[in-house]
Every structure is written in C-alpha cells, then in structure tokens.
Amino acid sequence: MAIWALLLAGAGLLGWAAQELGWRRWLDLDDAAPDSALPPLVLSGPFRRLRHPQSLGLLCLLGAAALGWGRGMWVLALLGAAVVLWQARRDDERMAARFGAAYARYQGVVPYMLPRPW
C-alpha cells in the first residue's frame, strides 16, 4: 500500500510541476515561460507550497522503488536521492542568482521540499 501511495504522490507531483512549468522548462531545455504573458518565476500550482516539488516527486518514486525491489535497490535509491538533493540545492542557488530579491522573499515564505501542514 505504501508503495502505491509513493508512486501516486511522486507521479502526481511530477505531472503537476510539469504542467505549471511547461515541458521545455520542466526538462531544463529552456528558461522561457511557455507563454510570454506568464511571469518567468513560477509561483503557482505546487510551487505555492514548496520550492522543489519535482525533487520531492522523484524522491517519492525512488522510495517506492526501494520498497518494491528490496535491499539492492536501497543502495541505488540512496545514491539517486543524493543526486536529487544536490540538484535541488544547485537549482535553488541558480534561481537565487537569477531572480535576486524576489527569490529571496519566495525562499522566506515557501519551504524547500516538505510542505507545511497548515
């Protein structure tokens, strides 16, 4: 049961983030918004609740894989999680450099990767 919950949560977060960012930004192929009328810094959808929903989604999928495939997968899942966390930290630094004070305010209000319960 926990495996399915993690799979659904991970896939849901990844899909929702992709919808809000647009596929080209989600795949890191382009920094431009899918529509020029949209702001470059996305603050809607899952990004209202946490700064790295796609990273949390990937961590959920890695957790589901580790639970489903046993001990050998735990090592790979932990290595994958380390890469995901490193990438999220790097993205945070890159966004702070690009958006400056606006991103600093966003960092002060929106949690890094785990949403607040309220």
Secondary structure, DSSP 8 states (H G I E B T S, - for coil): -HHHHHHHHHHHHHHHHHHHH-HHHHTTS--S-SSTTS-SS--SGGGGT-S-HHHHHHHHHHHHHHHHH-HHHHHHHHHHHHHHHHHHHHHHHHHHHHHTHHHHHHHHHS-SSS----
